Amino acid sequence: MSAELDFTPGPLDRDAPVYIAGHRGLAGSAIWRKLEAEGFSRLIGRTSTELDLKDRDAVFGFFEQEKPECVFLAAAKVGGILANDTYPADFLSENLQIQVNVMDAAVRFGVRRLLFLGSSCIYPKFAPQPIKESALLQGDLEPTNDAYAIAKIAGILNVQAVRRQHGLPWISAMPTNLYGPGDNFSRLGSHVLPALIRRYEEARLEGLPSVVNWGTGSPRREFLHVDDLASALLHLMENYDGPQHVNVGTGTDVTIKELAEAVAATVGYEGSSEWDLSKPDGTPQKLLDVSKLNATGWFPTIDLEQGLKSTVEWFREHSEDFRQ
């Protein structure tokens, strides 16, 4: 029998203990910065060495000791296409363990409000564009990251199950492609935007006459700055309640060629860009429908030009950390 929810969203208590799982990651660190700036005084974070979220007993002990009233579940095992395709069992198992342990402990110790952060890769590979929340489970997944996607889908269903069984007003949010301070700029693990920033910056420093990118440059992609993500997530926690997950994005996209040109201009690279047509393009378009989010009153404030500038500045300040 379903439990009845008696809940109206409103401002979170700035003095209540709030746990950000994954607070050192790209998304989690942005959530931490946002909440700190908003005056939250009891933020809780643990590194993976301090608390292994795959260790069920340790997670339950942590929740019993800290008693968070609110949880942002942004912790996950993440990686690019190569990693996801090479280690699917690891991505499925470790993400399921993290999610189940945190959510079970949150139920046990009465966490009233929890937000589960997923990924736009949950949607079918050929979902109609822009992708609505209702597209979930309506088609085949992208084979190279289906294991990760299934784990995230399980997280959404876990939130819905807790709502039905325990009456707790938990919610889920699915962001588009993220970028910003703290991104992964490694040669093997980075996604397209940080990869382009590193490629053009190194070409500028080395005085290379041209940069070669994969494919035709025609695929379209949507990009959301992590600080906008953090703003949206706090907004949802204070203004949204419902079983359906909410897409988080800008509602606009650019071609990879346009993105490359913008990156080149931002880093000050004056050489030419060439395209290796023998390399794959990937999915032609992946754009989220964000009308549900916009209806709650939230809209992004950081455009791509602003976001690229701040991300390039951050990369330059930390370039010694990205030698590989």
N, C-alpha and C positions, 0 to 999 in steps of 0.2 A: 504494500500500500504506500502511495506517495505521501511524503511529508509536505505540509502546506507551508509556503514561504510567506512570512509576514515581515517584509523588509522594504524600506524606502531608502534609496541611496542618498547620501548627503556628505558634507565635509568630513574627512577622516580626522580623528583626534591626533593633533600634532605631538602630543605628549605620550601617546600609546607606543608600546614596543612594536616595531615593524621590521620583519625579517625579509631581506632581499637575498634570495638564493641565487648564487652566481654573480655576486656583486663586483667581481673583478673582470667580468667579461664585457664585451662591447655594449650590449643592452643593459646589463646589470649595473655597470659603472655609471651609465647615463641616468638610470633610475635613481641611484644613490645621490648623484649631483643634484638632480631635480628636487628630490625630497629634502635634502639638506638646505637648498636654497629657499624652499617653502616653509622652513622652520620646524621640520620634524626633529625632535630632540633625542629620540631613542632608537636610532637605526641599528640594526643587527646584521652583521655579515661574518661569514667564516670562509676562509680559503679552503681549497680541496684537501690541503695537508692538515688543516685544523679540524675539518669535518668531512669525511668521505660520505657523500650522500647515497652511495651504494651500500653502505653499512647500516642496515635497518636498526639494529640496537643503538648505534651511535646517534642516528637521527632522532629516534624516540627519546633518548636521553637528553639531547639538545633541546627538543621542544618542551620536555618536562621542566628543564631548568630555566629556559629563557621565557617561556609562555608568551610568544608573540600573539598579538591580537589581529595582525594583518600580515599577509604574505604575498610577495611578488615572486612567483616561481619562474625565474629566468635562467636557471642552471640547466645546462645540457651538454652532451658530447656533440660537438659540431665539427664540420670540415667541408672541404670543397668536393667537387664531383669525383675526383680521383680517390680521395679517402673514403667517401661514401660507397663507391663502387667496389673498392678493394676490401673493405672491412664491414660489410652489411650486418653480420651477426653481432659485432661489437656495438654498432650504432643502435641496433634494435634493443639488445639486452641492456646496455648501460643506461639508455634514456628511459626505458621502462622501469628499471630499478629506481632511478632518481625520482621519477614522477610518482610512482606508487608509494615509495617510502615517505616522501614529503607529504603527499596528500593523506595517507593513512595516519601519519603522526598529527597532521593538522586537524583531522576529524577527532582523533582520540583526545586531543587537548583543547578542543573547542575553538579553533580559529574561525572567527565569524566571517572574515572577508579574505578571499584568496583570488589572485589573478594568475592564470596559467598562460604563459607566453609560448605560442607555437611558431609556425613558419608557413609562408605561402606555398611551400612545396607540398602541402597536404592536398592540393587540388589536382584534378585529373590533368594529364599532360596536354590534352587538347580541349580544355574547358573553354566555353565561349567567352570572348573578351568584351568588356572588362569582366573579371571573374567575381560573381556574386557569392555570398556565403552559402547559398543553397546549392552551389555546384559540388559541395563536399560529397564524396562517395558516389558520384554520378558518372564515373569513367575510370579508365586505367591510369595508374600513376606513371611518372617518369621512372623507367627501370633502374637508372643509375643511383637514385636515392630513395627507392621505395621503402626500404627498411626504416630509414630515419622518418619518412613521412608517416608510416604506419604507427610508429611510436608516438608521434605528435597527435595523430588522430585519436589514438588511445587516450591521450591526455585530455582531449576535448570531451570524449565520452565519459571519462572518469569524473570530470567536473559536472557533467549533466547527471550522472548517476548519484553523486553526492547531493546535488540539489533535490533529486526525487526522493532519495532514501532518508536523508538527514535534515533536509530543509535549510541547508546553509546557502546563502546567496553568493556563491562563487561564480566567477566569470572567466571567459577565455578571449584572448586577442591574437590575431594572426597578422604579423607585420610583413610588409613587402621587403625588397632588398634594402638592407641597412648599410650605412657608412658613417664615418666620423672619427673623432678621437678614440684611440684604443683599438682601431681596426687591425686586422691581420694582414700584414704586408709581406709575409714570407713568400719566397718564389714558388713553392709547391702548394701552399695552403690558402692563398688569397683568392678572393672573388674578383670580378672584372674591374670594379672601380679602383680599389687599392692597387691592383696589379697594374692598371694604366698609370696611376700616379707614380708608382715606383719606376716603371719603364721609361716614362717621359722625363722624369727628374734625373735618372741616371744617364739618359741620352744627352740631356743638357749639360750635365757635369763633365761628361766624356767628350763632348763636342761632336757627337755622331751626326752625320748628314741626314739620316732617316730613321724612322721607327717602323717596325713591321708588326702589324696586328693580325689576329686570326680572322678568317672569313671575309664576308663582304662588307660588314659594318652596318647592314640593314636591319638586323633584329632590334626590336624596341624593348626597353626595360624601364622600370619605375624605380626611383631611388628616394629613400627617406632618411633624413639625418637623425642620428640616434637621440639627439636632444629633443627633436620633435616627437620621436617615439615616446620618450619618457613623459613628456607633457601630455600626450594622448592617453597614456596608461593611467596616470593620476586622474585625468579628467573622467575616464571610464569608471574608475573605482568610486568616484564621487557622484557620477551622474547616470550610470547605466546598471541595470540589472536584468538578466534574462538568460535562458539556457543556450541560446545561439551565440556562437563565437562572433567576434566583430573584426572585420578587416581594418588594418591600420596602414594607410599609405597617403600618397598625395593626390591620386586620381589622374595624374599626368605621367607621360613617359617621353623618352628621347631615344633616338637610334644610337647604336654603339658608336657609329661614326661621329655623330654630333657630340657624344660624350667624350670621345678621344680628342676632338678639336677643342672642347672646353677645358679638358685637362692640360693639353699642350699650352693653351693660352694662359692658364692659371700658373703653371710652373715656369713659364717664360721660354718654352722650347720653340726655336725658330726654324727647325728643319722640316722635312716633309714626312707625311704619314703614308705608308704603303700597306696593302692588304693582301694577305696570303690566301688566295681563293681555294687552295687545296685543303684548307682547314675548315672544320664544320662551323656552321652558324648557331646551331642549337634551335630552340623553340623560337618561332618568328616574333611572338609577343607574349608578355606576361604582365598584365595590368590588372590591379585590383579595383573592384567597384567599392568605393568608400562612402556611398550614400548613407548607409546605416550609421557610420561614425559621424558624418557631417550633420545628420539629423539630431544628434545629441548636443550639437553646438560647438564641436571642435574642428579646427582647420589648421593646416601647417603654417608656420611662420618663417621657416628657413628655406629660401629658394636654393636651387642647385649651385648658382654662382657663389652665393655666400658660403654654402656648405663646403664646396670644393676649396675655397680659399682657406677656411679654418682647418680643414683636414690636411691640406698640403703643409700649412704652418706646423701642425702637430707632427706630421711625418718628418719634417726637417729637424725638428727639435729632438726627435727620437731615432734618427736614422742610424745611429751607431748600434741600435738594438736589432736592426734588420739587415745584417750582413749576409745572411743565407737566403 
